[in-house]
């Protein structure tokens, strides 16, 4: 991405005063002809300039032989030529003063190294002229509020556009069209369909930032295969959050094969998926698995939520639906609200004596003979604080049911209470009266429950106050050129940051080691200490449970002699108190080259690699967020204690994770990674203790480690090991 010397260029590309189509065709079904047709068909009021040296008229418009002969420098140019003509055209646009050029042509970064080089050259030409590029390999941009449809998707003729409150911004043109289609088939209006292609310059993040400025936008849908400018996306998310605009993202490339496919598709770098998840959560961007998950909840997003709780009340005329909804609520973590006794009495008055008055509320056949029964139940529920989300399920709602009355009463309840209400029915005709009154409807209870779950979680995440960055002075590492700090220096940094480190001494002779053992008063660990020896146990230079003069002496001498044999610099020997805890955990951090500091906390012990159980967080975050993340670990049920055990000190573990994040943030990027393993978690109130620490410097001109392998910044997989 290049620095934009014209900050309003991308905004102007969505509302251009003039558009040139280079490679314009008289055939509206060709790539070069479709944008001309669309601009005219969808009411674009600006100047349209077809450019084609072989024609004088294109689709009834005067055609120009080249960009230089245009009567003005267009705000937007659509490049619909192939091969070497693309580079020539981009240079001509740059020379003419075009503000933004969309390159529809493919055959660049997605094809390999040569294509990437050509793509980079196009971006350089544009950057020197202050011109923005969209693409190459882009399907184009479309703004249906003003008819500026500089796009060649066939879907705009298959499914008529309707301006609306949704913006779609996608790296993939096909996916942008698919999302448009699904939303339009659902009856949702879409204002923007923007496809960035290979992103030689303009990114999804930048266009997301532009569309947040549009006051008509109420939902932003993103598709990405890679994320190269997280700081821009974070700024867009912050702006959207302030305006109450949800951002939902479909991020492809979760699996190894998916990442490989993404590379071949756009020629872009891909990101570690767990880090992407943590980043999106940090910025309240909701990640979904497929387009259907976006479309299913879109109308609920657009309706908004005034109540952010997750208490669910189900009202149905089917007992089986009540049971199935209760099961689904338990599966999704939605709480069936406990109704007050006074509410249940009022419900009983509104229904037949054999109806169920507790939540879920089974209306039975009462609606057939009493079309006001639903309204009576809803009025009874209106003042009960147990409900935030209401599901009205009418699987049986054919002849004999006064659907207009039911819909009127439901809409009145929603308007009066401000609660979130959804309605389900198997017949589309049964839902029609509810939809006419602006209620959100679904064809099945499961679709409705999934939408309620997602929207309630997402809006709560958006409304949560983002934690502040940590206070305190910067962390300064000891001077040195080695990739890693010694364990002693790593422990000293951890101690200075307030982390609870096991008591230790650094000893340079046997007498010091024996004095340390006596001072610590019990079994000790004896470990070689050198900045050139980050993994001591691999060389047999860690001795545990030494608890006699002979054992301590022997361990010290073995460390000293082993380090001499390896030829590593002497840093002494660490003598540390042997610590015990309820369970071992590991806390790690790394500076991701794209996302910055990322923190990992995982179950520990010798099976950590065979059965990884970890969570990732992107700072800043607080202890409450860490606790929520820890609750998703497989070992989480052990925290409360099992079969008479005392609870573990999860509070202390959370505090330690927050402190590690602060170390990473305060280091000014000088720490490449930090590894605290094991971290012994004790019983509640007894804290945690860090037994071992290893800090890695950010690589500059580091030497090769003792094992002979070149240094590389840790991946998440390495953080877990």
C-alpha positions as CSV (number, residue, x, y, z in Angstrom):
1,X,0.0,0.0,0.0
2,X,1.3,3.4,-1.0
3,X,1.0,6.6,1.0
4,X,-2.0,8.5,-0.5
5,X,-0.9,12.0,-1.6
6,X,-4.6,12.8,-2.3
7,X,-6.5,11.8,0.8
8,X,-9.9,12.2,-0.9
9,X,-9.0,10.1,-4.0
10,X,-10.7,6.9,-2.9
11,X,-13.8,8.8,-1.7
12,X,-13.9,10.5,-5.1
13,X,-13.7,7.1,-6.8
14,X,-17.0,6.2,-5.2
15,X,-18.6,9.5,-6.3
16,X,-16.6,10.5,-9.4
17,X,-17.6,13.5,-11.5
18,X,-16.2,11.8,-14.6
19,X,-15.3,8.3,-15.6
20,X,-13.2,7.0,-18.5
21,X,-13.4,3.5,-19.7
22,X,-10.2,2.5,-21.5
23,X,-10.7,-0.4,-23.8
24,X,-14.4,0.4,-24.0
25,X,-16.5,-1.9,-26.1
26,X,-19.8,-1.4,-28.0
27,X,-20.9,-4.9,-26.7
28,X,-22.4,-4.5,-23.2
29,X,-21.7,-8.1,-22.4
30,X,-17.9,-7.7,-22.7
31,X,-15.7,-6.6,-19.8
32,X,-15.0,-3.3,-21.5
33,X,-18.6,-2.7,-22.5
34,X,-20.4,-3.6,-19.3
35,X,-19.2,-0.6,-17.2
36,X,-20.4,1.8,-20.0
37,X,-23.8,0.1,-20.0
38,X,-24.0,0.1,-16.2
39,X,-23.1,3.7,-15.8
40,X,-25.9,4.7,-18.2
41,X,-28.4,2.1,-17.0
42,X,-28.1,2.9,-13.2
43,X,-28.4,6.6,-13.5
44,X,-24.8,7.9,-13.3
45,X,-25.1,11.7,-13.8
46,X,-21.4,12.5,-14.4
47,X,-19.4,12.5,-17.7
48,X,-18.7,9.1,-19.3
49,X,-15.7,8.9,-21.6
50,X,-15.2,5.7,-23.6
51,X,-11.6,5.3,-24.9
52,X,-10.9,3.1,-27.8
53,X,-8.7,4.0,-30.8
54,X,-10.7,1.9,-33.2
55,X,-14.1,3.5,-32.6
56,X,-15.6,7.0,-32.7
57,X,-18.8,6.0,-30.9
58,X,-19.4,3.4,-28.1
59,X,-22.9,2.6,-27.0
60,X,-24.1,5.9,-28.3
61,X,-21.4,8.0,-26.6
62,X,-18.5,9.8,-28.3
63,X,-15.4,7.7,-28.1
64,X,-11.8,9.1,-27.7
65,X,-8.7,7.5,-29.2
66,X,-6.6,7.8,-26.0
67,X,-6.5,9.2,-22.5
68,X,-4.5,12.3,-23.6
69,X,-7.3,13.4,-25.9
70,X,-10.0,13.4,-23.2
71,X,-11.6,16.9,-22.5
72,X,-10.7,16.6,-18.8
73,X,-8.7,14.5,-16.4
74,X,-11.3,12.0,-15.1
75,X,-11.7,11.3,-11.4
76,X,-11.9,7.6,-12.3
77,X,-10.5,5.5,-15.1
78,X,-11.4,1.9,-15.8
79,X,-8.6,0.0,-17.4
80,X,-10.1,-2.8,-19.5
81,X,-7.2,-3.7,-21.7
82,X,-4.9,-6.7,-21.7
83,X,-1.2,-7.6,-21.6
84,X,1.4,-5.0,-22.1
85,X,-1.3,-2.4,-22.8
86,X,-2.1,-2.2,-19.1
87,X,1.3,-0.7,-18.2
88,X,1.1,1.8,-21.1
89,X,-2.5,2.8,-20.0
90,X,-1.5,3.2,-16.4
91,X,1.3,5.6,-17.4
92,X,-1.0,7.5,-19.6
93,X,-3.6,7.9,-16.8
94,X,-0.9,9.0,-14.4
95,X,0.4,11.6,-16.9
96,X,-3.2,12.9,-17.5
97,X,-3.9,13.4,-13.8
98,X,-6.4,10.7,-13.3
99,X,-7.2,10.4,-9.5
100,X,-8.0,6.7,-9.3
101,X,-7.6,3.9,-11.9
102,X,-9.3,0.5,-11.6
103,X,-7.4,-2.3,-13.3
104,X,-9.8,-5.0,-14.3
105,X,-7.1,-6.9,-16.2
106,X,-5.7,-10.1,-14.7
107,X,-2.3,-11.8,-15.2
108,X,-0.3,-10.1,-12.5
109,X,0.5,-10.9,-8.9
110,X,-1.7,-14.0,-8.9
111,X,0.5,-15.6,-11.5
112,X,3.8,-15.7,-9.7
113,X,7.0,-13.7,-9.3
114,X,7.0,-12.0,-12.8
115,X,3.5,-10.9,-12.3
116,X,4.2,-9.6,-8.9
117,X,7.1,-7.5,-10.3
118,X,4.9,-6.1,-13.0
119,X,2.2,-5.3,-10.5
120,X,4.8,-3.5,-8.3
121,X,5.9,-1.4,-11.2
122,X,2.3,-0.3,-11.9
123,X,2.0,0.7,-8.2
124,X,5.2,2.7,-8.4
125,X,4.1,4.6,-11.5
126,X,0.8,5.5,-9.8
127,X,2.4,6.5,-6.5
128,X,4.8,8.9,-8.2
129,X,1.9,10.6,-9.8
130,X,-0.3,10.6,-6.7
131,X,-2.8,8.3,-8.4
132,X,-4.5,5.5,-6.6
133,X,-4.9,2.0,-8.1
134,X,-7.6,-0.5,-7.5
135,X,-6.5,-4.0,-8.6
136,X,-5.2,-5.4,-10.8
137,X,-7.5,-8.4,-11.2
138,X,-10.3,-6.3,-9.8
139,X,-14.0,-6.7,-10.6
140,X,-14.4,-3.0,-10.0
141,X,-16.3,-0.6,-7.7
142,X,-20.0,0.0,-7.6
143,X,-22.0,2.7,-5.7
144,X,-25.8,2.2,-6.3
145,X,-26.7,5.5,-4.5
146,X,-25.4,7.6,-7.5
147,X,-25.1,5.0,-10.3
148,X,-21.3,5.0,-10.3
149,X,-21.1,1.4,-11.2
150,X,-17.5,0.9,-12.5
151,X,-17.8,-2.9,-12.3
152,X,-18.4,-5.8,-14.7
153,X,-20.3,-8.3,-12.5
154,X,-23.1,-10.0,-14.3
155,X,-25.1,-10.2,-11.1
156,X,-26.3,-6.6,-11.4
157,X,-28.4,-7.6,-14.4
158,X,-29.5,-10.9,-12.9
159,X,-30.8,-9.3,-9.7
160,X,-31.8,-5.6,-9.8
161,X,-29.8,-3.3,-7.5
162,X,-31.5,-1.5,-4.7
163,X,-29.7,1.1,-2.7
164,X,-29.5,0.2,1.0
165,X,-27.5,0.4,4.2
166,X,-24.9,-2.3,3.4
167,X,-21.4,-2.0,2.1
168,X,-19.6,-5.0,0.7
169,X,-15.8,-4.7,0.4
170,X,-13.9,-7.7,-0.9
171,X,-10.6,-8.8,-2.3
172,X,-12.5,-11.3,-4.5
173,X,-14.8,-10.0,-7.1
174,X,-16.7,-13.3,-7.3
175,X,-17.3,-13.3,-3.5
176,X,-18.5,-9.7,-3.6
177,X,-21.0,-10.6,-6.2
178,X,-22.1,-13.7,-4.3
179,X,-22.7,-11.6,-1.1
180,X,-24.6,-9.0,-3.1
181,X,-26.8,-11.7,-4.6
182,X,-27.6,-13.4,-1.3
183,X,-28.4,-10.1,0.4
184,X,-30.6,-8.9,-2.5
185,X,-32.4,-12.2,-2.6
186,X,-33.2,-11.7,1.1
187,X,-34.6,-8.3,0.2
188,X,-31.7,-6.3,1.7
189,X,-30.5,-3.2,-0.1
190,X,-26.8,-2.8,-0.9
191,X,-25.1,0.5,-1.6
192,X,-21.5,-0.5,-2.2
193,X,-20.0,-3.5,-3.9
194,X,-16.2,-2.9,-4.0
195,X,-13.6,-5.4,-5.1
196,X,-9.9,-4.7,-4.6
197,X,-8.4,-7.7,-6.4
198,X,-4.6,-8.1,-6.0
199,X,-4.3,-5.0,-3.9
200,X,-1.2,-3.6,-5.5
201,X,-2.2,-0.3,-3.8
202,X,-5.7,0.1,-2.5
203,X,-6.8,-2.4,0.2
204,X,-10.0,-3.6,1.7
205,X,-9.1,-1.9,4.9
206,X,-8.8,1.5,3.2
207,X,-12.1,1.2,1.4
208,X,-13.7,0.0,4.6
209,X,-12.4,3.2,6.2
210,X,-14.0,5.3,3.3
211,X,-17.5,3.7,3.6
212,X,-17.6,4.2,7.4
213,X,-17.9,7.9,6.6
214,X,-21.2,7.4,4.8
215,X,-24.0,8.1,7.3
216,X,-26.3,5.8,5.4
217,X,-24.2,2.7,6.0
218,X,-25.4,0.5,8.9
219,X,-23.5,-2.7,8.2
220,X,-20.1,-3.4,6.6
221,X,-19.3,-6.8,5.1
222,X,-15.7,-7.7,4.3
223,X,-14.0,-10.6,2.5
224,X,-10.2,-11.0,2.8
225,X,-7.7,-13.6,2.0
226,X,-4.8,-11.6,3.5
227,X,-4.4,-8.6,5.7
228,X,-1.4,-6.3,5.0
229,X,-2.5,-3.1,6.8
230,X,-4.0,-4.0,10.2
231,X,-3.5,-0.5,11.5
232,X,-5.8,0.9,8.8
233,X,-8.4,-1.8,9.5
234,X,-8.1,-1.0,13.2
235,X,-8.8,2.7,12.5
236,X,-11.8,1.7,10.3
237,X,-13.1,-0.5,13.0
238,X,-12.7,2.2,15.7
239,X,-14.6,4.6,13.5
240,X,-17.4,2.1,12.8
241,X,-17.6,1.2,16.5
242,X,-18.1,4.9,17.4
243,X,-20.9,5.1,14.9
244,X,-22.5,1.8,15.9
245,X,-21.8,0.1,12.6
246,X,-21.1,-3.6,12.8
247,X,-18.3,-5.0,10.7
248,X,-18.5,-8.7,9.7
249,X,-15.6,-10.4,8.0
250,X,-15.3,-13.6,6.0
251,X,-11.6,-14.3,6.2
252,X,-10.5,-17.2,4.0
253,X,-7.4,-19.3,4.4
254,X,-7.9,-20.9,7.8
255,X,-6.3,-24.2,6.7
256,X,-2.9,-24.9,5.2
257,X,-4.6,-25.8,1.9
258,X,-6.8,-22.7,2.1
259,X,-3.7,-20.5,2.7
260,X,-2.0,-22.0,-0.3
261,X,-5.1,-21.4,-2.4
262,X,-5.2,-17.7,-1.2
263,X,-1.6,-17.2,-2.3
264,X,-2.4,-18.5,-5.8
265,X,-5.6,-16.5,-6.0
266,X,-4.4,-13.0,-5.1
267,X,-0.6,-13.4,-5.0
268,X,-0.8,-12.0,-1.4
269,X,0.9,-13.1,1.8
270,X,-1.4,-14.9,4.2
271,X,-1.5,-14.4,8.0
272,X,-1.4,-16.9,10.8
273,X,-5.0,-17.6,11.4
274,X,-5.1,-17.7,15.2
275,X,-3.5,-14.2,15.2
276,X,-6.0,-12.9,12.8
277,X,-8.8,-14.2,15.1
278,X,-7.3,-12.4,18.1
279,X,-6.8,-9.2,16.1
280,X,-10.4,-9.2,14.8
281,X,-11.8,-9.8,18.3
282,X,-9.6,-7.0,19.7
283,X,-11.3,-4.6,17.3
284,X,-14.8,-5.9,17.5
285,X,-14.9,-7.3,14.0
286,X,-17.0,-10.5,13.9
287,X,-15.5,-13.3,11.8
288,X,-17.9,-15.7,10.1
289,X,-17.3,-19.0,8.4
290,X,-19.3,-18.5,5.2
291,X,-21.5,-16.1,3.3
292,X,-24.7,-17.6,4.6
293,X,-23.7,-16.7,8.2
294,X,-23.6,-13.0,7.1
295,X,-26.8,-13.0,5.2
296,X,-28.7,-14.9,8.0
297,X,-28.0,-12.2,10.5
298,X,-27.9,-9.1,8.3
299,X,-31.4,-7.9,9.0
300,X,-30.9,-8.3,12.7
301,X,-27.7,-6.2,12.5
302,X,-29.6,-3.5,10.5
303,X,-32.4,-3.4,13.1
304,X,-29.8,-2.9,15.9
305,X,-30.1,-3.9,19.5
306,X,-31.1,-1.5,22.3
307,X,-30.8,-4.2,24.9
308,X,-27.4,-5.9,25.0
309,X,-28.3,-8.8,27.3
310,X,-28.6,-12.5,26.3
311,X,-31.7,-13.5,28.2
312,X,-34.0,-15.4,25.8
313,X,-37.8,-15.8,25.9
314,X,-39.4,-18.2,23.5
315,X,-43.1,-18.1,22.7
316,X,-44.5,-20.8,20.4
317,X,-47.7,-22.6,19.5
318,X,-45.7,-25.8,19.3
319,X,-44.5,-27.8,22.3
320,X,-41.8,-29.5,20.3
321,X,-40.5,-26.1,19.1
322,X,-40.3,-25.0,22.7
323,X,-38.2,-28.1,23.6
324,X,-35.9,-27.7,20.6
325,X,-35.4,-24.0,21.3
326,X,-34.4,-24.8,24.9
327,X,-31.9,-27.3,23.6
328,X,-30.4,-24.8,21.1
329,X,-30.3,-22.1,23.8
330,X,-28.2,-24.4,26.0
331,X,-25.9,-25.2,23.0
332,X,-25.3,-21.6,22.2
333,X,-25.0,-20.3,25.7
334,X,-28.2,-18.2,25.5
335,X,-29.9,-18.0,28.9
336,X,-33.6,-18.8,29.1
337,X,-34.9,-16.0,31.3
338,X,-36.6,-17.0,34.6
339,X,-39.9,-15.2,34.5
340,X,-41.3,-13.6,37.7
341,X,-44.3,-15.2,39.3
342,X,-46.4,-12.2,38.6
343,X,-45.6,-12.5,34.9
344,X,-46.5,-16.1,34.9
345,X,-49.9,-15.3,36.5
346,X,-50.6,-12.7,33.8
347,X,-49.7,-15.2,31.1
348,X,-52.0,-17.8,32.7
349,X,-54.8,-15.2,32.5
350,X,-54.2,-14.7,28.8
351,X,-54.0,-18.4,27.9
352,X,-56.0,-21.6,28.3
353,X,-55.4,-23.4,31.6
354,X,-53.5,-26.2,30.0
355,X,-50.9,-23.9,28.3
356,X,-47.3,-23.6,29.7
357,X,-46.7,-20.3,31.5
358,X,-43.0,-20.7,32.1
359,X,-40.2,-20.0,29.6
360,X,-40.4,-21.4,26.9
361,X,-44.1,-20.5,26.7
362,X,-46.2,-23.0,24.8
363,X,-49.4,-21.3,23.5
364,X,-50.8,-24.7,22.4
365,X,-53.9,-24.2,20.2
366,X,-55.0,-21.0,22.0
367,X,-54.2,-18.9,18.9
368,X,-56.8,-20.7,16.8
369,X,-59.7,-19.6,19.0
370,X,-58.2,-16.5,20.5
371,X,-56.2,-14.3,18.1
372,X,-55.5,-11.9,20.9
373,X,-53.7,-14.5,23.0
374,X,-50.2,-13.7,21.7
375,X,-50.7,-10.0,22.4
376,X,-51.9,-10.8,25.9
377,X,-48.8,-12.9,26.5
378,X,-46.5,-10.3,25.1
379,X,-48.1,-7.5,27.3
380,X,-47.5,-9.7,30.3
381,X,-43.8,-10.1,29.3
382,X,-43.3,-6.4,28.6
383,X,-42.3,-5.4,32.1
384,X,-40.4,-8.6,33.0
385,X,-36.6,-8.0,33.1
386,X,-35.8,-11.6,32.3
387,X,-36.1,-11.1,28.5
388,X,-33.7,-9.3,26.2
389,X,-34.2,-11.4,23.1
390,X,-37.6,-12.8,22.0
391,X,-38.3,-15.6,19.6
392,X,-41.9,-16.0,18.4
393,X,-42.1,-19.4,16.7
394,X,-45.2,-20.2,14.7
395,X,-44.4,-23.5,12.9
396,X,-48.2,-24.0,12.5
397,X,-49.8,-20.9,11.2
398,X,-52.1,-21.6,8.2
399,X,-55.8,-21.1,7.7
400,X,-57.7,-20.1,10.8
401,X,-54.9,-18.0,12.3
402,X,-55.3,-14.2,12.2
403,X,-51.8,-13.5,11.1
404,X,-52.4,-9.8,10.6
405,X,-53.5,-9.5,14.3
406,X,-50.5,-11.6,15.5
407,X,-48.1,-9.5,13.5
408,X,-49.7,-6.2,14.7
409,X,-49.4,-7.3,18.3
410,X,-45.8,-8.4,17.9
411,X,-44.8,-5.2,16.2
412,X,-46.5,-3.2,18.9
413,X,-44.6,-5.2,21.6
414,X,-41.3,-4.5,19.9
415,X,-42.0,-0.8,19.5
416,X,-43.1,-0.4,23.1
417,X,-40.3,-2.3,24.8
418,X,-37.3,-1.8,22.5
419,X,-36.6,-5.5,22.9
420,X,-35.1,-7.6,20.1
421,X,-37.8,-9.7,18.5
422,X,-37.6,-12.3,15.7
423,X,-40.3,-14.4,14.2
424,X,-40.1,-17.9,12.6
425,X,-42.6,-19.8,10.5
426,X,-42.2,-22.6,8.0
427,X,-44.5,-20.8,5.5
428,X,-43.2,-17.7,3.7
429,X,-46.8,-16.5,3.4
430,X,-47.2,-16.7,7.2
431,X,-44.1,-14.5,7.7
432,X,-45.3,-11.9,5.2
433,X,-47.5,-9.9,7.6
434,X,-44.6,-9.7,10.1
435,X,-42.1,-8.6,7.4
436,X,-44.5,-5.9,6.2
437,X,-44.3,-4.4,9.7
438,X,-40.6,-4.4,9.8
439,X,-40.1,-7.5,12.0
440,X,-37.0,-9.7,11.4
441,X,-38.1,-13.2,10.3
442,X,-36.6,-16.6,9.7
443,X,-37.7,-19.8,8.1
444,X,-36.4,-21.9,11.1
445,X,-35.8,-21.6,14.8
446,X,-32.2,-22.6,14.3
447,X,-31.5,-19.8,11.8
448,X,-33.1,-17.4,14.3
449,X,-31.2,-18.7,17.3
450,X,-27.9,-18.5,15.5
451,X,-28.6,-14.9,14.4
452,X,-29.6,-13.9,17.9
453,X,-26.5,-15.5,19.3
454,X,-24.2,-13.8,16.9
455,X,-25.8,-10.4,17.0
456,X,-26.0,-10.3,20.8
457,X,-22.4,-11.3,21.2
458,X,-21.2,-8.9,18.5
459,X,-23.1,-5.9,19.8
460,X,-21.9,-6.5,23.3
461,X,-18.3,-6.7,22.0
462,X,-18.7,-3.5,20.1
463,X,-20.1,-1.7,23.2
464,X,-17.4,-3.0,25.6
465,X,-14.9,-0.2,26.4
466,X,-11.5,-1.0,24.8
467,X,-8.8,-1.3,27.5
468,X,-6.2,1.4,27.6
469,X,-2.5,0.9,26.8
470,X,-0.3,0.1,29.8
471,X,1.3,2.9,31.8
472,X,4.9,2.7,32.9
473,X,8.4,3.4,31.5
474,X,9.7,1.5,28.6
475,X,11.4,-1.9,29.0
476,X,15.1,-1.7,28.2
477,X,16.9,-4.9,27.4
478,X,20.5,-5.5,28.5
479,X,23.0,-4.7,25.9
480,X,24.2,-7.5,23.7
481,X,24.3,-8.9,20.2
482,X,23.1,-12.4,20.8
483,X,19.5,-13.3,19.7
484,X,18.5,-14.4,23.2
485,X,18.9,-13.1,26.6
486,X,20.3,-15.5,29.2
487,X,17.8,-17.0,31.6
488,X,19.2,-14.7,34.3
489,X,18.6,-11.6,32.3
490,X,15.2,-12.9,31.1
491,X,14.1,-13.5,34.7
492,X,15.4,-10.1,35.7
493,X,13.3,-8.4,33.0
494,X,10.3,-10.4,34.2
495,X,10.9,-9.5,37.8
496,X,11.3,-5.8,37.0
497,X,7.9,-5.9,35.3
498,X,6.3,-7.2,38.5
499,X,5.9,-10.8,37.4
500,X,6.2,-13.5,40.2
501,X,9.5,-15.3,39.5
502,X,10.8,-18.2,41.6
503,X,13.6,-17.2,43.9
504,X,17.0,-17.8,42.2
505,X,20.7,-17.0,42.5
506,X,23.3,-16.6,39.7
507,X,26.4,-18.4,40.9
508,X,29.9,-18.3,39.4
509,X,31.6,-20.9,41.6
510,X,30.7,-23.9,43.7
511,X,30.8,-22.0,47.0
512,X,28.2,-19.5,45.8
513,X,26.0,-22.4,44.6
514,X,26.2,-24.1,48.0
515,X,25.4,-20.8,49.7
516,X,22.4,-20.3,47.5
517,X,21.1,-23.8,48.2
518,X,21.4,-23.2,52.0
519,X,19.8,-19.8,51.7
520,X,16.8,-21.1,49.7
521,X,16.4,-23.9,52.3
522,X,15.2,-26.9,50.3
523,X,15.4,-28.7,47.0
524,X,16.8,-26.6,44.2
525,X,17.1,-26.6,40.4
526,X,20.6,-26.1,39.0
527,X,20.8,-24.8,35.4
528,X,23.5,-23.6,33.0
529,X,23.2,-19.9,32.2
530,X,24.4,-18.4,29.0
531,X,22.9,-16.1,26.3
532,X,24.2,-18.6,23.7
533,X,22.3,-21.5,25.4
534,X,18.5,-20.8,25.2
535,X,17.5,-24.4,25.4
536,X,19.6,-25.9,28.2
537,X,17.7,-29.1,28.7
538,X,18.5,-30.2,25.2
539,X,22.1,-30.5,26.3
540,X,21.5,-32.1,29.6
541,X,22.4,-29.0,31.5
542,X,19.3,-28.8,33.9
543,X,19.4,-30.7,37.2
544,X,16.3,-30.8,39.3
545,X,15.6,-31.6,43.0
546,X,19.2,-31.2,44.1
547,X,19.0,-31.2,48.0
548,X,22.4,-32.1,49.3
549,X,25.9,-30.6,49.2
550,X,27.1,-33.4,46.9
551,X,24.1,-33.1,44.5
552,X,24.5,-29.3,44.2
553,X,28.3,-29.5,43.7
554,X,27.9,-32.3,41.1
555,X,25.2,-30.3,39.2
556,X,27.3,-27.1,39.2
557,X,30.4,-28.9,37.9
558,X,28.4,-30.7,35.2
559,X,27.0,-27.4,34.0
560,X,30.4,-25.7,34.0
561,X,32.1,-28.6,32.2
562,X,29.2,-29.0,29.7
563,X,29.3,-25.3,28.8
564,X,33.0,-25.5,28.3
565,X,32.6,-28.5,26.0
566,X,30.0,-26.7,23.9
567,X,32.2,-23.6,23.8
568,X,29.5,-21.2,24.9
569,X,30.2,-18.0,26.8
570,X,30.2,-18.5,30.6
571,X,27.2,-16.8,32.3
572,X,27.4,-18.7,35.5
573,X,24.8,-21.2,36.9
574,X,21.3,-20.5,38.2
575,X,20.3,-22.1,41.5
576,X,16.6,-21.7,41.9
577,X,14.0,-22.9,44.4
578,X,12.1,-26.0,43.3
579,X,8.5,-24.9,43.0
580,X,5.2,-26.8,43.1
581,X,1.8,-25.9,41.8
582,X,-1.6,-27.3,41.0
583,X,-0.9,-27.2,37.2
584,X,1.7,-26.0,34.8
585,X,0.8,-23.3,32.2
586,X,2.8,-21.5,29.7
587,X,2.6,-17.8,28.8
588,X,4.2,-16.6,25.6
589,X,4.4,-13.4,23.5
590,X,5.7,-12.6,20.1
591,X,6.0,-9.5,17.9
592,X,4.1,-10.4,14.8
593,X,5.5,-8.7,11.7
594,X,2.0,-7.6,10.7
595,X,-0.1,-7.4,13.9
596,X,2.5,-6.4,16.5
597,X,2.5,-8.0,20.0
598,X,0.5,-11.2,20.3
599,X,0.1,-13.0,23.6
600,X,-0.5,-16.8,24.0
601,X,-1.5,-18.6,27.2
602,X,-1.7,-22.4,27.2
603,X,-2.0,-25.5,29.2
604,X,1.5,-26.7,30.1
605,X,3.3,-29.9,31.0
606,X,5.0,-32.5,28.8
607,X,2.0,-33.0,26.6
608,X,1.8,-29.4,25.4
609,X,2.9,-30.2,21.9
610,X,0.9,-33.5,21.5
611,X,-2.3,-31.9,22.8
612,X,-2.1,-28.2,22.3
613,X,-4.7,-26.2,24.3
614,X,-4.1,-22.5,24.0
615,X,-5.7,-19.1,23.3
616,X,-4.3,-15.9,21.7
617,X,-4.9,-12.3,22.6
618,X,-3.9,-9.0,20.9
619,X,-3.1,-6.2,23.4
620,X,-4.3,-4.1,25.0
621,X,-6.6,-6.3,27.1
622,X,-7.5,-6.6,30.7
623,X,-7.7,-9.5,33.2
624,X,-11.5,-9.9,32.5
625,X,-10.7,-10.6,28.8
626,X,-8.0,-13.1,29.7
627,X,-10.4,-14.9,32.0
628,X,-13.0,-15.1,29.2
629,X,-10.3,-16.5,26.8
630,X,-9.2,-19.0,29.4
631,X,-12.7,-20.3,29.8
632,X,-12.6,-21.6,26.3
633,X,-9.6,-23.9,27.0
634,X,-10.3,-27.6,27.3
635,X,-8.8,-27.6,30.8
636,X,-11.1,-24.8,31.9
637,X,-13.4,-27.2,33.9
638,X,-10.4,-27.9,36.2
639,X,-10.1,-24.3,37.3
640,X,-12.9,-24.6,39.8
641,X,-11.4,-27.7,41.4
642,X,-12.5,-31.3,40.9
643,X,-13.7,-33.8,43.6
644,X,-13.0,-31.7,46.6
645,X,-10.0,-29.8,45.3
646,X,-9.7,-26.1,46.0
647,X,-10.1,-23.7,43.0
648,X,-7.0,-22.7,41.2
649,X,-5.8,-19.1,41.3
650,X,-7.0,-18.1,37.9
651,X,-7.0,-14.4,39.0
652,X,-3.3,-14.5,39.5
653,X,-2.8,-16.3,36.1
654,X,-4.8,-13.6,34.4
655,X,-2.8,-10.8,36.0
656,X,0.4,-12.5,34.8
657,X,-0.9,-12.6,31.2
658,X,-1.7,-8.9,31.4
659,X,1.7,-8.2,32.7
660,X,3.4,-10.1,29.9
661,X,1.4,-8.1,27.4
662,X,2.6,-4.9,29.1
663,X,6.2,-6.1,28.8
664,X,5.7,-6.6,25.1
665,X,4.0,-3.3,24.6
666,X,6.5,-1.3,26.6
667,X,9.6,-2.9,24.9
668,X,9.2,-0.6,21.9
669,X,9.3,-3.6,19.6
670,X,12.7,-4.7,20.9
671,X,11.4,-8.0,22.1
672,X,10.8,-10.6,19.4
673,X,9.4,-13.2,21.8
674,X,9.0,-14.0,25.4
675,X,8.5,-17.5,26.8
676,X,7.5,-18.2,30.4
677,X,7.3,-21.9,30.8
678,X,6.4,-23.4,33.2
679,X,4.2,-21.0,35.1
680,X,3.0,-22.9,38.2
681,X,-0.6,-22.1,39.1
682,X,-1.4,-22.7,42.8
683,X,-4.6,-22.8,44.7
684,X,-6.8,-19.8,44.9
685,X,-5.2,-17.0,46.9
686,X,-1.7,-18.6,46.6
687,X,-0.7,-17.0,43.3
688,X,1.4,-18.2,40.4
689,X,5.1,-18.6,40.1
690,X,7.3,-18.4,37.0
691,X,10.0,-21.1,36.9
692,X,11.8,-20.4,33.6
693,X,11.9,-17.4,31.3
694,X,13.4,-16.8,27.9
695,X,13.4,-13.5,26.0
696,X,14.4,-13.1,22.4
697,X,15.6,-9.8,21.0
698,X,14.1,-8.4,17.8
699,X,16.5,-9.6,15.1
700,X,18.9,-7.1,13.7
701,X,22.4,-8.5,13.1
702,X,22.2,-11.5,15.4
703,X,24.8,-14.2,15.5
704,X,24.1,-17.9,15.0
705,X,23.0,-19.9,18.1
706,X,25.0,-22.6,19.7
707,X,23.0,-25.3,17.9
708,X,24.1,-23.9,14.6
709,X,20.6,-23.1,13.4
710,X,19.9,-19.6,12.1
711,X,17.6,-17.4,14.3
712,X,14.0,-16.8,13.1
713,X,11.1,-15.0,14.9
714,X,8.8,-17.5,16.5
715,X,5.5,-18.6,14.9
716,X,2.5,-19.4,17.1
717,X,3.4,-23.1,16.7
718,X,6.8,-22.4,18.1
719,X,5.3,-20.4,21.0
720,X,3.4,-23.5,22.0
721,X,6.4,-25.7,22.0
